[in-house]
Every structure is written in structure tokens, then in C-alpha cells.
Amino acid sequence: MSIALLLVIIGTGWSMAIISLAIDEERSSSQQIQLNNENSSQSDFKINPQTLIQSKIQRSKTETIEQSTPTPKNQITQAVGDTRIFSVLNLDVWDYYEINATLILEGAHSLIFTDLTVDGALSNVIHSINTSFETNIHPTLTSIYGPPPDVDKNEKVIILIIDIIDQYEGKSTTSYVAGFFDPLHEYGQYDDSNKAEILFIDGDEGFNKLDNGEFETIAHEFQHLIHFRNDVDENVWLDEAASMLAEYLIGENPFDGGEPYESKFESLPDVSLTYWDYSGSELVYANYGAAFAFFLYLLEHYGGTTIIQDIVKSKNNSILSVEQSLNKEGYPVEFKEVFRNWTIANYLDDISFANGTYGYKAISLEMKLDNYPYTQSSIPRTENSVPYWGTDYLMFSDRTDTPFILEFKGDLSSDFMVTVILTNITTPNTEVIPIEISSDNYGNFSTEVQGISADEIVLAISAYTPLGKYDHSDEHPAPSQDYWFMVNPKGIIISPGNLSFSSDGQYLRLWNIKAYDQNGFYWKEADGATYNILTDSGNFTGIGGNLAFNFANNYWEATDIDLSTLPAGNTTYRIKYHFFNSTCSGIAFSETFEIIQPYSTQSSSSTTTDDTSIPGFMLVISLLAFSILIGSRKKK
């Protein structure tokens, strides 16, 4: 069970996680979320199924229109002027209370009830809501997302206009809850269920917005209602993305009018797309902005409303739903590549090249760079982190006459995407080049090898997860994933040493490995000294570790490396060595070797290298040259 509160549908299954959000009644356009800094801890907003059937709070805050005998809950009434009892969730104490509301207006697809005093102003608002719902909201959203559920079998949605009781009651604040969808009422077995399709809309503090004809809250919550029918356990980020897009589809752009969604997303571009923040921080604004921007990007670049329809109607959830819908519509791409293109579009927002891949038609974004631009010709190892499905933008400026040689290394607990955006302002010219990241999360790039220069270079660095694994959270911000980078590091010389095997061929020993700086200083310590066993095509086998310095024999080594996970057969491998400290870096490779029959007939004579010194820096460049052949380059 989940509840959509204001712009939020939260939780999956039969547990609820609800955070109090609000909009500012002084805003003149679409909704603004505002957090109360006095929020309790997140656990205060948990509701379990037992809570749903607790005794009701007999409380009504507003004047009602008196009728002699109101219709009980769960009994349908459609006669204008009749009253009906409704259970409503009190968002201050998280329990249900009853109101007696009157049916004011009936439309072809709607029943508009209220327990507020209906004067001329509210009467006009109700008629405007009816017109908007019947002529715009309902036909637009049902044509794309599908029909809503119909538990009460009347083919109508109740729009219940009340003073929503929330945590802001009696406080000196302009914050309030503008509306919510509560799926409890889709289940008849609960005492508090109204057993009807209901959108709860605030007509007290929220009256001004309704009076101004701003009905995006109704569209937003209506999408949650429809989505509930399609997929009762959809993940928050995707459901909210669809609701934010619903506002756009009825003509209310969430990024228009200085709304916080856009500004917070631009200022917090590393916010995760798929992890929703309920810790009470301003990240939640950016969550909504990112969700809307991503669905708008899908709409503009991957088939229009058809792809959105497929995603919302899919019984799959989160990333899998998006990827399978893309494939269904003839886009055989992985989610991570769509995500990469989206992150570049968020920064460049330029549809003049690459078939418009890197921009938007309906909005304009200007993402904030991480920290200040880096201008040094040489940058020592710099530690940083980025959350799952978030993006850091790092700028390196004034580099026209300076080579740019990058080394990147990500923590092995995550996967990373790194893209280089090169801009020449005077030409003008923009190039977008994905960096190949190896299986051990290492990547490099050189403008010298590429034969290009740039006034500005921006790195877009994203962490991502395997499909269906750790790809979202409905309650918590995404965990940070560590990485480091160097620019123009000092080269070192590495002799890759020798390889030898145990008599049964199951264990490998690396020894006699030496590393020197360019002044001839012999390394006995390093911030990093690693080895990885690769296939002859460069793929990581999953076997790797750290080299240790043997002071007795004066070399680096690794012993008893278990080869039992390597596949049987005539397969060729090589060892990749990587040494680095804060300013120097280098890689080298062993000669190739074969495992003929694991654990039995391995020949060590064919697996030993000599001690010829190999300049690690030059090997970096050689690896870059290989990357050029397999990388894609797009030019403006």
C-alpha cells in the first residue's frame, strides 16, 4: 500500500513511508514543494497496515452543508445536493477521521464533493475544475496512461475538495499540503476505506491556486490513481516522473515560472534519478526536477507519448520497465546509454548537432559545475564521489595550448560512465567522446592522442548499477560511490617482472616487478600497486588484487593467486599492472600466457617475461590509441 501525498507516491507493497511535503500558496504557477525544517526523523512517517484500521478521529475543521441523512461510506450517491460520509487521512497525526461532504457538481467522469462552505467564489472554482477535468485532464491523461481503476463501478472519479489537515496546522507558515491520492480506498476490506476513486484536493490554503485555474495538482494525483491500476508497486521515482509529466501534458510545465524543481535540479545535478530522498533535505526538490526532465527527454527523443504509455502500463518496475519499453518501441539501447545521453543533454542543452540528442525543445537547463573550473596544467590525484544514477560535471578550462591527459579510477563497488565534452568557443565546435572504462573501473583519455584541442573540457561522471540490482530506493538518497582522477600525471617506468605457476597450474605467482620514477628513484611504497588478470581482448576476468613490496628481495610481488575460476580450454591472458601515488601514475602489461589444462599441464616456460623496462606513461598512451578505435565520436 502506498500513499501519494501532494506530488508523492511513497512506498511499495503494504507498508507506507510518508513524508510531509507542501507547496507555497504564494506561487503563481505550478506546484512548489516546501520542507518543514522541524520535521521529525524519517521513522516518524512510517505507517503499517495495522495503522490503517485503527479507530477514526472524529474531527471536522470546516463548516459543512447540513443534510438530514448523509449517505454512508461505500454507498454510491450521484444526486447533486446529497451528502456522503468520507474517511480522510489526517496528515498531522496519521490517522483517519470522517467528514460529511456534499455533491456539488457531477460530470461525465467526475463527482465533485466538498465539506467547505460553497460561496460564489468556490462555486466558480468547482465549475472550472469540472470543465478542466472533463475537457483536458481526463481525456489527455487517459489517452496516454490509460483509464483509472473503478472499484465503485460508476466510471467516475471523486474530486474531494476539503481543508487537508496536515502538520502545518496552527503554525506560522505558508506551507500546506495541496493534494494527495490514498490507495487505501481501492480496497474494500478496510474499515476506513471509502471504496471509491478519490483525489483529495485542498480548497482552503490551496484556494488561491485553484481560483487562478492552476489544476496541475489534480492532474498529478490523477496520474498516480491511473498508475496504481497499471502497476500497484511501481517505484517512486518512475511514478513521480509520470505525474510530473502529466502536469506538462495538460499544459502546466513544472519548469516554468521559476519553480524550485528546475533550480534545485540545476544546482544539485548529482542527485540520483532513481533514489528518492526522504531525509528532509532539499534533495527532494531536485528529485522531482530530475524525474520530470528524464521523462520529458524520453518523450522528445524516444517516440513521444507512446514510450511513456508503454512504461506506465508495464508490470515491470524502475529501470527494467524503461529498458524493455524502449526495446519494444524499436530502440535497442540499454538504459545506461539513454541515461548517459540524458546527462549530456542536461549540460549542453544543444539540439543543433548529433541529431538533437544532446538537448531539449521544451525546456532550457544550465547545470552547475562541481566545484570551480580546474585550470592547472597538472592536477594531482583528486578524490571525489557521485551517487548511483547521479552525475558530476567537472570543468577544465583555458586548455587550448595545454595537453589534457586524464586518468580515472572508480571504486570497484560500482560501475562508472565517464564522458568528455570538448568545446572550442572560437570555432565553434563541440565534441562528445565516451571514455572506455575497463572492468576494473580504470579509464584514460588524451587530447594529444586524439589530435584535438579545446578551450573547455567537461567531464560528466556517473555511477550506475547493474540492471535490476541496487537500482533504486523509495526512501533513501543514493549511496556515494568513490572515484579519483589525475590530469597530466608524471610518468613512471615499470618492469612487469616474471610469472610462474604452481606444479598443478592452479596458482600463479607474480614477482620481480619494479617501478621507477623518471628521476630513477625506486618505488618501495605506492598509494596504489595493483594487478588484474585480463583476457587477451582486455576484459577483466574478476581476478585481481594488490602487489606487496618484498623488502628481502627488493621487488613487488603477489603470491598464491587462485586461477580456479578461469575457464578451461586454450584461453590467452595477460597481467595488467597499475602503480600510482598522488602525482605519478603508470601502467604496464605482462606478456600473454595460456592455460592449457587448468591445474595440470601448464608450461611455465611460455609464461615468463623478461625484465625489460617499459615506460608506463607511454603504455598509457598506447592504451588510449586503442580506445580511439572503439570509442564513438560525435562532432558539431
C-alpha positions as CSV (number, residue, x, y, z in Angstrom):
1,M,0.0,0.0,0.0
2,S,1.3,3.5,-0.8
3,I,0.1,7.0,-0.5
4,A,0.6,9.8,-2.9
5,L,1.0,12.9,-0.8
6,L,0.9,16.2,-2.7
7,L,3.3,15.2,-5.5
8,V,4.4,12.0,-3.9
9,I,3.5,8.4,-4.1
10,I,5.6,6.6,-1.5
11,G,6.3,3.0,-0.6
12,T,5.5,-0.3,-2.1
13,G,3.5,-3.4,-1.0
14,W,1.6,-2.9,2.2
15,S,3.9,-0.6,4.0
16,M,3.8,3.1,3.8
17,A,6.6,5.7,4.1
18,I,5.1,9.1,4.1
19,I,6.9,12.4,4.3
20,S,5.2,15.7,4.7
21,L,5.7,17.9,1.7
22,A,3.9,21.1,0.8
23,I,3.5,23.8,-1.7
24,D,3.8,27.6,-1.2
25,E,0.4,29.3,-1.6
26,E,2.1,32.4,-2.9
27,R,3.5,30.7,-6.0
28,S,1.7,31.9,-9.2
29,S,2.2,28.8,-11.3
30,S,2.7,25.1,-10.8
31,Q,3.4,23.4,-7.5
32,Q,6.3,24.1,-5.2
33,I,7.4,21.6,-2.6
34,Q,8.5,23.1,0.7
35,L,10.0,21.2,3.5
36,N,9.4,21.9,7.1
37,N,12.8,22.2,8.9
38,E,11.2,21.0,12.1
39,N,10.5,17.6,10.5
40,S,10.9,14.6,12.8
41,S,13.1,11.7,11.9
42,Q,12.1,9.6,8.9
43,S,10.8,6.8,11.1
44,D,8.1,9.2,12.3
45,F,6.4,8.9,8.9
46,K,6.1,5.2,8.8
47,I,2.6,3.6,8.7
48,N,2.0,-0.1,8.8
49,P,-1.2,-1.9,7.8
50,Q,-2.4,-2.1,11.4
51,T,-2.4,1.7,11.5
52,L,-4.9,1.8,8.6
53,I,-7.6,0.1,10.6
54,Q,-7.2,2.0,13.8
55,S,-10.2,3.9,15.2
56,K,-11.1,7.1,13.4
57,I,-10.6,10.6,14.6
58,Q,-14.0,12.2,14.8
59,R,-12.9,15.6,13.7
60,S,-14.0,18.2,11.2
61,K,-12.2,21.5,10.9
62,T,-14.5,23.2,8.4
63,E,-18.2,24.2,8.1
64,T,-20.3,21.6,6.2
65,I,-23.5,21.9,4.4
66,E,-26.1,20.2,6.6
67,Q,-28.3,17.4,5.2
68,S,-30.6,15.3,7.3
69,T,-29.2,11.9,6.5
70,P,-25.8,11.6,4.8
71,T,-25.1,8.6,2.7
72,P,-22.8,6.1,4.5
73,K,-19.4,5.3,3.1
74,N,-19.2,2.8,0.3
75,Q,-22.7,3.6,-0.9
76,I,-22.8,5.5,-4.2
77,T,-24.7,8.7,-4.5
78,Q,-24.9,10.8,-7.6
79,A,-27.6,13.3,-6.9
80,V,-26.4,16.8,-6.7
81,G,-27.1,18.2,-3.2
82,D,-26.8,14.8,-1.5
83,T,-24.2,14.4,1.2
84,R,-21.9,11.5,1.9
85,I,-19.6,10.4,4.7
86,F,-15.9,10.1,3.8
87,S,-12.9,8.9,5.7
88,V,-9.9,11.2,5.2
89,L,-6.3,10.8,6.3
90,N,-5.2,13.3,8.9
91,L,-1.6,14.1,7.8
92,D,-0.8,15.6,11.1
93,V,-1.4,12.5,13.3
94,W,-1.5,9.9,10.5
95,D,-4.9,8.5,11.3
96,Y,-8.4,8.7,9.7
97,Y,-11.3,11.0,10.6
98,E,-14.7,11.4,9.0
99,I,-16.3,14.3,7.2
100,N,-19.7,14.9,5.7
101,A,-19.3,16.3,2.2
102,T,-21.9,17.5,-0.3
103,L,-22.0,16.6,-4.0
104,I,-21.8,20.0,-5.8
105,L,-21.3,19.0,-9.4
106,E,-21.4,15.9,-11.5
107,G,-19.5,15.5,-14.7
108,A,-19.3,12.7,-17.3
109,H,-16.2,11.3,-15.5
110,S,-16.2,13.1,-12.1
111,L,-18.1,13.8,-8.9
112,I,-17.0,16.9,-7.1
113,F,-17.7,16.9,-3.4
114,T,-16.8,19.4,-0.7
115,D,-17.3,19.9,3.0
116,L,-16.4,23.6,2.7
117,T,-18.9,26.5,2.6
118,V,-19.8,27.0,-1.1
119,D,-19.9,30.7,-1.7
120,G,-19.8,32.3,-5.2
121,A,-16.0,32.1,-5.4
122,L,-15.8,28.4,-4.5
123,S,-18.8,27.6,-6.8
124,N,-16.9,29.2,-9.7
125,V,-13.8,27.2,-8.8
126,I,-15.7,23.9,-8.8
127,H,-17.2,24.6,-12.2
128,S,-13.7,25.5,-13.5
129,I,-12.3,22.3,-12.1
130,N,-15.1,20.3,-13.7
131,T,-14.5,21.9,-17.1
132,S,-10.8,21.3,-16.9
133,F,-11.1,17.7,-15.8
134,E,-13.7,16.8,-18.4
135,T,-12.2,18.6,-21.3
136,N,-8.4,18.4,-20.6
137,I,-7.2,16.4,-17.7
138,H,-9.2,13.3,-18.1
139,P,-9.1,12.9,-21.9
140,T,-5.4,13.8,-22.1
141,L,-4.2,11.6,-19.4
142,T,-6.4,8.6,-20.1
143,S,-5.4,8.6,-23.7
144,I,-1.8,8.3,-22.7
145,Y,-1.7,6.5,-19.4
146,G,-4.9,4.5,-19.7
147,P,-8.2,4.5,-17.7
148,P,-8.3,4.8,-13.9
149,P,-9.5,1.9,-11.7
150,D,-13.2,1.7,-10.9
151,V,-13.7,-0.1,-7.6
152,D,-17.1,1.5,-7.1
153,K,-18.3,0.6,-10.6
154,N,-19.5,4.1,-11.6
155,E,-16.8,5.1,-14.1
156,K,-16.3,8.4,-12.2
157,V,-13.5,9.9,-10.1
158,I,-14.4,11.8,-6.9
159,I,-12.6,15.1,-6.5
160,L,-13.0,15.8,-2.8
161,I,-12.2,19.5,-2.0
162,I,-11.5,19.9,1.7
163,D,-9.2,21.6,4.1
164,I,-6.5,18.9,4.3
165,I,-5.3,18.5,7.8
166,D,-1.5,18.4,7.7
167,Q,1.4,19.0,10.0
168,Y,1.4,22.7,9.3
169,E,-2.0,23.3,11.1
170,G,-1.8,26.2,13.5
171,K,1.8,27.1,12.6
172,S,3.1,30.4,11.3
173,T,3.9,29.1,7.8
174,T,2.7,29.4,4.3
175,S,3.3,25.7,3.7
176,Y,0.4,23.3,3.2
177,V,-0.5,20.0,1.5
178,A,-2.2,20.7,-1.8
179,G,-3.5,17.2,-2.6
180,F,-2.9,13.5,-2.3
181,F,-4.0,10.1,-3.5
182,D,-4.6,7.4,-0.9
183,P,-4.9,3.9,-2.4
184,L,-6.4,2.6,0.8
185,H,-9.8,3.5,-0.8
186,E,-9.2,1.0,-3.6
187,Y,-9.5,-1.8,-1.0
188,G,-12.9,-2.6,0.5
189,Q,-11.7,-4.8,3.3
190,Y,-10.6,-1.9,5.5
191,D,-13.0,0.0,7.8
192,D,-11.5,3.3,6.7
193,S,-11.8,2.6,3.0
194,N,-14.3,4.7,1.1
195,K,-14.1,2.1,-1.7
196,A,-14.0,4.7,-4.4
197,E,-11.5,6.6,-6.7
198,I,-10.8,9.8,-4.8
199,L,-8.4,12.7,-5.4
200,F,-8.1,14.8,-2.1
201,I,-7.6,18.4,-3.1
202,D,-7.0,21.3,-0.6
203,G,-9.5,24.1,-1.1
204,D,-8.6,26.1,2.0
205,E,-4.9,27.2,1.8
206,G,-4.9,26.0,-1.8
207,F,-7.9,28.0,-2.8
208,N,-5.9,30.8,-4.5
209,K,-4.2,28.4,-6.9
210,L,-7.5,26.8,-7.8
211,D,-9.0,30.2,-8.2
212,N,-6.2,31.0,-10.6
213,G,-7.0,28.0,-12.7
214,E,-3.9,26.1,-11.7
215,F,-5.1,22.5,-11.6
216,E,-1.8,20.7,-12.0
217,T,-2.2,19.0,-8.6
218,I,-5.4,17.3,-9.9
219,A,-3.5,16.1,-13.0
220,H,-0.6,14.9,-10.9
221,E,-2.7,12.9,-8.4
222,F,-4.9,11.6,-11.2
223,Q,-1.8,10.0,-12.8
224,H,-1.0,8.3,-9.5
225,L,-4.5,6.9,-9.5
226,I,-4.1,5.6,-13.0
227,H,-0.7,4.3,-12.4
228,F,-2.0,2.4,-9.4
229,R,-4.3,0.4,-11.7
230,N,-1.5,-0.3,-14.1
231,D,1.2,-1.2,-11.5
232,V,0.4,-1.2,-7.8
233,D,4.0,-1.5,-6.7
234,E,5.8,0.9,-9.1
235,N,8.9,2.6,-7.7
236,V,8.6,6.1,-6.5
237,W,10.9,7.8,-9.0
238,L,9.2,6.5,-12.0
239,D,5.7,7.1,-10.7
240,E,6.6,10.6,-9.8
241,A,8.2,11.2,-13.2
242,A,5.0,10.2,-14.9
243,S,3.0,12.5,-12.6
244,M,5.3,15.4,-13.2
245,L,5.0,14.8,-16.9
246,A,1.2,14.7,-16.5
247,E,1.3,18.3,-15.4
248,Y,3.3,19.1,-18.6
249,L,0.9,17.2,-20.8
250,I,-2.1,19.3,-19.6
251,G,-0.2,22.5,-20.3
252,E,1.4,23.2,-17.0
253,N,5.2,23.0,-17.4
254,P,6.8,22.3,-14.0
255,F,9.9,24.2,-15.1
256,D,8.0,27.4,-15.9
257,G,7.6,30.4,-13.7
258,G,10.7,30.0,-11.5
259,E,9.6,26.8,-9.9
260,P,12.1,25.2,-7.5
261,Y,12.2,21.9,-9.3
262,E,14.3,23.3,-12.1
263,S,16.6,25.5,-10.0
264,K,17.3,22.7,-7.4
265,F,18.0,20.2,-10.1
266,E,20.4,22.6,-11.8
267,S,22.2,23.3,-8.6
268,L,22.3,19.7,-7.4
269,P,22.9,17.8,-10.7
270,D,24.4,14.9,-8.9
271,V,21.1,14.0,-7.4
272,S,20.2,10.4,-8.2
273,L,17.5,9.9,-10.7
274,T,16.2,6.6,-9.1
275,Y,16.9,7.1,-5.4
276,W,14.2,9.2,-3.7
277,D,15.3,11.4,-0.8
278,Y,13.0,11.4,2.3
279,S,15.6,12.6,4.8
280,G,14.1,16.0,5.0
281,S,16.8,17.7,2.8
282,E,16.3,19.9,-0.2
283,L,17.3,17.0,-2.4
284,V,13.6,16.1,-2.8
285,Y,13.2,19.3,-5.0
286,A,16.0,18.1,-7.2
287,N,14.4,14.6,-7.3
288,Y,11.3,16.0,-8.8
289,G,13.2,18.1,-11.3
290,A,15.4,15.1,-12.4
291,A,12.3,12.8,-12.7
292,F,10.4,15.3,-14.9
293,A,13.5,16.1,-17.1
294,F,14.2,12.5,-17.7
295,F,10.6,11.6,-18.8
296,L,10.5,14.8,-20.9
297,Y,13.8,13.6,-22.5
298,L,12.2,10.2,-23.3
299,L,9.1,12.0,-24.7
300,E,11.2,14.2,-27.0
301,H,13.8,11.6,-28.2
302,Y,12.3,8.1,-27.9
303,G,8.9,8.0,-29.6
304,G,6.7,10.6,-28.0
305,T,3.8,9.7,-25.7
306,T,3.9,6.0,-26.9
307,I,7.1,5.3,-25.0
308,I,5.6,6.9,-21.9
309,Q,2.5,4.9,-22.3
310,D,4.4,1.7,-22.5
311,I,6.4,2.4,-19.4
312,V,3.4,3.4,-17.3
313,K,1.4,0.3,-18.4
314,S,4.4,-2.1,-17.9
315,K,4.1,-4.5,-15.0
316,N,7.9,-4.3,-14.6
317,N,9.3,-1.6,-12.4
318,S,12.0,1.0,-12.4
319,I,14.9,0.7,-14.9
320,L,13.8,-2.6,-16.3
321,S,10.4,-1.1,-17.2
322,V,12.1,1.7,-19.2
323,E,14.6,-0.5,-20.9
324,Q,12.1,-3.1,-22.0
325,S,9.7,-0.4,-23.2
326,L,12.5,1.2,-25.3
327,N,13.3,-2.2,-26.9
328,K,9.6,-2.8,-27.5
329,E,9.3,0.5,-29.4
330,G,12.3,-0.3,-31.6
331,Y,15.1,1.4,-29.6
332,P,17.6,-1.5,-28.9
333,V,19.5,0.5,-26.3
334,E,20.5,-0.1,-22.7
335,F,19.1,2.2,-20.1
336,K,22.6,3.3,-19.1
337,E,23.2,4.7,-22.6
338,V,20.0,6.6,-22.6
339,F,20.9,7.9,-19.1
340,R,24.4,9.0,-20.5
341,N,22.8,10.9,-23.4
342,W,20.4,12.5,-21.0
343,T,23.2,13.7,-18.7
344,I,25.0,15.2,-21.6
345,A,21.8,16.9,-22.8
346,N,21.3,18.3,-19.3
347,Y,24.7,20.0,-19.6
348,L,24.9,21.0,-23.3
349,D,21.2,21.5,-24.0
350,D,22.0,21.9,-27.6
351,I,19.9,20.3,-30.3
352,S,21.9,21.7,-33.2
353,F,24.1,18.6,-33.7
354,A,24.2,14.9,-33.2
355,N,20.6,14.7,-34.4
356,G,19.4,16.7,-31.5
357,T,20.5,14.1,-29.0
358,Y,22.0,16.5,-26.5
359,G,19.3,18.9,-25.8
360,Y,15.6,19.7,-25.2
361,K,12.9,21.5,-27.2
362,A,10.6,22.4,-24.4
363,I,12.9,23.5,-21.6
364,S,16.3,25.1,-21.1
365,L,18.8,23.8,-18.5
366,E,22.0,25.1,-17.1
367,M,23.7,22.6,-14.8
368,K,26.0,23.7,-12.1
369,L,29.6,22.5,-12.3
370,D,31.1,20.6,-9.4
371,N,33.3,23.0,-7.6
372,Y,35.2,25.6,-9.6
373,P,36.8,25.1,-13.0
374,Y,40.2,23.4,-12.9
375,T,42.8,25.4,-14.7
376,Q,46.1,23.8,-13.7
377,S,48.1,22.1,-16.4
378,S,48.8,19.2,-14.0
379,I,46.3,18.1,-11.3
380,P,47.3,15.6,-8.7
381,R,45.1,12.7,-7.7
382,T,41.8,14.2,-6.6
383,E,39.2,12.2,-4.7
384,N,35.5,12.6,-5.3
385,S,32.3,10.7,-5.2
386,V,29.0,10.5,-7.1
387,P,25.8,8.7,-6.1
388,Y,24.2,5.9,-8.1
389,W,22.5,7.3,-11.1
390,G,23.7,10.8,-10.4
391,T,26.2,12.9,-12.4
392,D,29.2,15.1,-11.5
393,Y,30.2,17.8,-14.1
394,L,33.9,18.8,-13.8
395,M,35.3,21.6,-16.0
396,F,38.9,22.1,-17.1
397,S,39.2,25.5,-18.7
398,D,41.8,27.5,-20.7
399,R,43.4,24.4,-22.1
400,T,43.8,25.3,-25.8
401,D,47.6,25.2,-25.8
402,T,47.9,22.6,-23.0
403,P,47.6,18.8,-23.5
404,F,44.9,17.2,-21.5
405,I,45.8,13.7,-20.3
406,L,43.3,12.1,-17.9
407,E,43.5,9.1,-15.7
408,F,40.3,7.9,-14.0
409,K,39.8,5.2,-11.4
410,G,36.5,4.3,-9.8
411,D,35.8,2.2,-6.8
412,L,35.2,-1.5,-7.6
413,S,31.9,-1.4,-5.7
414,S,30.2,0.4,-8.6
415,D,30.2,0.9,-12.3
416,F,31.0,4.2,-13.9
417,M,30.4,6.1,-17.1
418,V,32.7,9.0,-18.0
419,T,32.1,11.2,-21.0
420,V,34.4,14.0,-22.3
421,I,32.7,17.1,-23.6
422,L,35.2,19.3,-25.6
423,T,34.2,22.8,-26.6
424,N,36.1,25.3,-28.8
425,I,34.4,28.6,-28.4
426,T,36.1,30.4,-31.3
427,T,35.4,27.7,-33.9
428,P,32.7,26.9,-32.6
429,N,32.9,23.2,-32.2
430,T,31.7,20.6,-29.7
431,E,32.7,17.0,-29.4
432,V,31.2,14.3,-27.1
433,I,33.5,11.4,-26.6
434,P,32.6,8.5,-24.2
435,I,35.7,7.1,-22.4
436,E,36.0,3.4,-22.3
437,I,36.0,2.2,-18.7
438,S,37.6,-1.1,-18.1
439,S,36.2,-3.9,-16.0
440,D,38.4,-2.8,-13.1
441,N,37.0,0.8,-13.4
442,Y,40.0,2.3,-15.0
443,G,39.9,4.8,-17.9
444,N,42.1,7.3,-19.6
445,F,42.0,10.0,-22.3
446,S,44.4,12.2,-24.1
447,T,43.8,15.2,-26.4
448,E,47.3,14.6,-27.9
449,V,46.4,11.0,-28.9
450,Q,43.1,12.2,-30.2
451,G,44.8,15.0,-32.1
452,I,42.3,17.6,-30.8
453,S,42.3,20.7,-28.6
454,A,39.6,22.5,-26.7
455,D,39.1,25.8,-24.9
456,E,37.0,23.9,-22.3
457,I,36.8,20.3,-21.3
458,V,34.0,19.0,-19.1
459,L,33.9,15.5,-17.7
460,A,30.4,14.0,-17.0
461,I,31.0,11.3,-14.4
462,S,28.1,9.0,-13.4
463,A,27.9,5.9,-11.2
464,Y,25.4,3.2,-12.2
465,T,24.2,-0.2,-11.1
466,P,23.6,-3.5,-12.9
467,L,20.2,-3.9,-14.3
468,G,17.7,-4.7,-11.5
469,K,20.3,-4.6,-8.7
470,Y,20.6,-1.7,-6.3
471,D,18.9,0.5,-8.9
472,H,16.6,2.5,-6.7
473,S,15.3,3.3,-3.3
474,D,11.9,4.6,-2.4
475,E,13.0,6.2,0.8
476,H,16.7,7.0,0.9
477,P,19.2,9.0,-1.0
478,A,21.6,7.1,-3.2
479,P,24.9,6.0,-1.6
480,S,28.0,7.8,-2.8
481,Q,30.5,5.9,-5.0
482,D,34.1,7.0,-4.8
483,Y,36.4,7.7,-7.7
484,W,39.6,9.7,-8.3
485,F,41.2,11.4,-11.3
486,M,44.5,12.9,-12.3
487,V,45.4,15.3,-15.1
488,N,48.8,15.2,-16.8
489,P,50.3,12.8,-14.2
490,K,54.1,12.3,-14.1
491,G,55.0,9.1,-15.8
492,I,56.8,6.2,-14.2
493,I,58.8,3.2,-15.6
494,I,57.5,-0.3,-14.7
495,S,59.3,-3.6,-15.4
496,P,56.5,-6.1,-15.3
497,G,58.7,-8.9,-13.9
498,N,58.0,-12.6,-14.0
499,L,55.2,-15.0,-13.9
500,S,55.4,-18.6,-12.5
501,F,52.9,-21.3,-11.7
502,S,52.4,-24.0,-9.1
503,S,53.1,-27.5,-10.2
504,D,49.4,-28.3,-10.7
505,G,48.9,-25.0,-12.5
506,Q,46.2,-23.8,-10.1
507,Y,48.1,-20.9,-8.5
508,L,50.0,-18.0,-10.1
509,R,52.9,-16.0,-8.7
510,L,53.9,-12.5,-9.9
511,W,57.4,-11.4,-8.9
512,N,60.5,-9.3,-9.7
513,I,58.2,-6.3,-10.6
514,K,59.9,-2.9,-10.2
515,A,58.7,0.7,-10.6
516,Y,60.9,3.8,-11.0
517,D,60.1,7.5,-11.4
518,Q,61.6,9.5,-14.2
519,N,64.5,10.6,-11.9
520,G,65.5,6.9,-11.3
521,F,64.0,6.8,-7.8
522,Y,63.0,3.2,-7.0
523,W,59.5,2.8,-5.6
524,K,59.2,0.8,-2.4
525,E,55.9,2.4,-1.5
526,A,52.9,3.4,-3.5
527,D,49.4,4.7,-2.9
528,G,48.3,2.0,-5.3
529,A,50.0,-1.0,-6.7
530,T,47.6,-3.4,-8.3
531,Y,47.4,-6.3,-10.7
532,N,44.4,-7.6,-12.7
533,I,44.3,-10.6,-15.0
534,L,42.7,-9.8,-18.3
535,T,41.8,-11.8,-21.3
536,D,43.8,-11.2,-24.4
537,S,41.0,-8.9,-25.6
538,G,41.3,-6.8,-22.5
539,N,38.3,-8.0,-20.5
540,F,38.6,-8.3,-16.7
541,T,38.4,-11.9,-15.5
542,G,37.5,-11.0,-12.0
543,I,40.9,-11.9,-10.6
544,G,42.9,-9.0,-9.3
545,G,44.5,-7.6,-6.1
546,N,47.3,-5.6,-4.6
547,L,51.0,-6.0,-5.1
548,A,53.2,-6.0,-2.0
549,F,56.8,-5.0,-1.7
550,N,59.2,-7.7,-0.8
551,F,62.0,-5.9,1.1
552,A,64.1,-9.0,1.4
553,N,64.3,-9.4,-2.4
554,N,63.7,-5.8,-3.3
555,Y,60.8,-6.2,-5.7
556,W,57.0,-6.1,-5.8
557,E,55.1,-9.4,-5.9
558,A,51.8,-11.2,-5.4
559,T,51.7,-14.9,-4.5
560,D,49.2,-17.7,-4.5
561,I,46.8,-16.2,-7.0
562,D,44.0,-18.7,-7.4
563,L,43.2,-19.4,-11.0
564,S,40.4,-21.9,-10.4
565,T,37.7,-19.5,-11.7
566,L,39.3,-19.1,-15.1
567,P,37.6,-21.2,-17.8
568,A,39.1,-24.4,-19.1
569,G,40.5,-24.5,-22.6
570,N,43.1,-22.8,-24.7
571,T,42.5,-19.2,-23.4
572,T,45.1,-16.5,-23.5
573,Y,45.6,-14.0,-20.7
574,R,47.9,-11.2,-19.6
575,I,48.5,-9.2,-16.4
576,K,47.8,-5.5,-16.1
577,Y,49.9,-3.6,-13.5
578,H,49.0,-0.2,-12.2
579,F,51.1,1.9,-9.9
580,F,50.3,5.4,-8.7
581,N,50.7,7.9,-6.0
582,S,49.3,11.5,-5.6
583,T,51.2,12.9,-8.7
584,C,52.6,9.9,-10.7
585,S,50.9,7.1,-12.5
586,G,51.7,4.3,-14.9
587,I,50.5,1.0,-16.2
588,A,52.3,-2.0,-17.8
589,F,51.3,-5.4,-19.1
590,S,52.9,-8.8,-18.9
591,E,53.4,-11.0,-21.9
592,T,50.4,-13.2,-22.8
593,F,50.2,-16.7,-21.3
594,E,47.9,-19.6,-21.8
595,I,46.3,-22.1,-19.5
596,I,46.2,-25.3,-21.5
597,Q,44.6,-27.6,-18.9
598,P,43.9,-26.0,-15.6
599,Y,45.7,-27.4,-12.6
600,S,47.7,-30.0,-14.6
601,T,49.9,-29.3,-17.7
602,Q,50.7,-25.7,-17.6
603,S,54.0,-24.7,-19.2
604,S,55.9,-22.0,-17.2
605,S,58.5,-21.5,-19.9
606,S,55.9,-19.8,-22.1
607,T,54.6,-17.6,-19.3
608,T,57.7,-15.8,-18.1
609,T,58.5,-12.2,-19.2
610,D,61.9,-10.6,-19.2
611,D,62.9,-7.5,-17.1
612,T,62.9,-5.0,-19.9
613,S,61.8,-1.7,-18.6
614,I,58.6,-0.4,-20.1
615,P,57.7,3.3,-19.7
616,G,54.3,3.2,-18.0
617,F,53.4,6.6,-19.3
618,M,53.9,5.5,-22.9
619,L,51.8,2.5,-22.2
620,V,49.0,4.7,-21.1
621,I,49.2,6.5,-24.4
622,S,49.2,3.1,-26.3
623,L,46.0,2.1,-24.4
624,L,44.4,5.4,-25.4
625,A,45.2,4.8,-29.0
626,F,43.2,1.5,-28.7
627,S,40.4,3.4,-27.1
628,I,40.0,5.7,-30.1
629,L,39.3,2.8,-32.4
630,I,36.3,1.6,-30.3
631,G,35.0,4.8,-28.9
632,S,32.3,6.9,-30.6
633,R,32.9,10.5,-31.5
634,K,30.1,12.9,-32.3
635,K,31.0,16.3,-33.8
636,K,29.1,19.5,-34.0
